[in-house]
């Protein structure tokens, strides 16, 4: 610990980040001290250490070891994201989407949601799908939105199941809507009422059987976290 402490005090960025971790997680050499953890991570963040920036962004967001400050939190999340720290991509997208600590900017939100989605993050697929579905920060493209919702579902993002059911119902594609309704009910352990599909949407028993078989096949591909 003495060696890393000396290096940090001499300006070594990685040592500064290490000091932050030592004080945050506690070890045999130091007691946990959130104030000192934030102090060291902030020093490292201001020198461009992306993981430290992300960590101190969380601390400012929660008010851990520092006064809660959404603007500073957003500042450090941005440093982390621009430094390539993948978990910060999604957070930076949310901040710009909601105007949390920054000016609301749909174009920036889309950019960061896409970067997170490109990394294979299920929640980012879900958020990016909404951008395409609603035309937020990008031209509306329902085909891409549906594709992204499906990618999200197969990685365990359950909210996309309902989005797909609603979308196909609005498009009057009732057999597809039934497929996603069946998947949702299977996830929730519920029994579906098929009468509206027979009586209102006029699906034949053959179509219902086909939808049931497809729903089962798709359900087996979903990777739950």
KAVEN-V54004 format. One line per field, one symbol per residue. burial: 1 if it has 24 or more other ideal C-beta (glycine too) atoms within 12 Angstrom, else 0. A space follows every 50 residues. Layout:
burial=???
This chain:
burial=00010001000010111111111100000000010111111111100011 11111111111001110000011111111110101111111111111001 11001101111111111010111111111111100111000101110111 11111011111111101100000111111111111110000100001000 0010000100110010011001000
